[in-house]
Every structure is written in structure tokens, then in C-alpha cells.
């Protein structure tokens, strides 16, 4: 499906991967505010958005890189030399 859905999210689970892998963003796109319900304490303000998000050392020597591409989401596994 290629339709954009307001409020839609993506969840990816990688078996055996580190759940605490550090992430960095590249190509800052701006910031957004997400209001979850009526309670302002649950709102997320000024959340950074990036063109590329890299999860470092998800497995030893392997990074996972997520990027938006042509209206969809692409991910690559990058291997250390």
C-alpha cells in the first residue's frame, strides 16, 4: 500500500538485535508536535525529524539505516569493514 495515513506509525522488530542501540539522525528536516489526547503532559513537543536515522551496532559490526524514499520507507543493513 502506498497511501499516506495521518497518524500512522511503523514498528520494526529485528530478532536478536540490541534493543538499546544508539540512534543518530542525519539531514534534519524540522520539528513536529504530536498531541496525544487532551492532556498536554502526554504531548510530544518539538520532536526532531530527519531524512535518515541510523541505529549503530544493532548486531556486532552492523548498522541499520532507515530513510524515507519515494513516499515510502527504506532500510539498509550496513556492514563494517
Secondary structure, 3 states (H helix, E strand, C coil): CCCCCCCCCCCCCCCCCCCCCCEEEEEEEEEEEECCCCCHHHCEEEEEEEEEEEEEEEECCEEEEEEEECCEEEEEEEECC
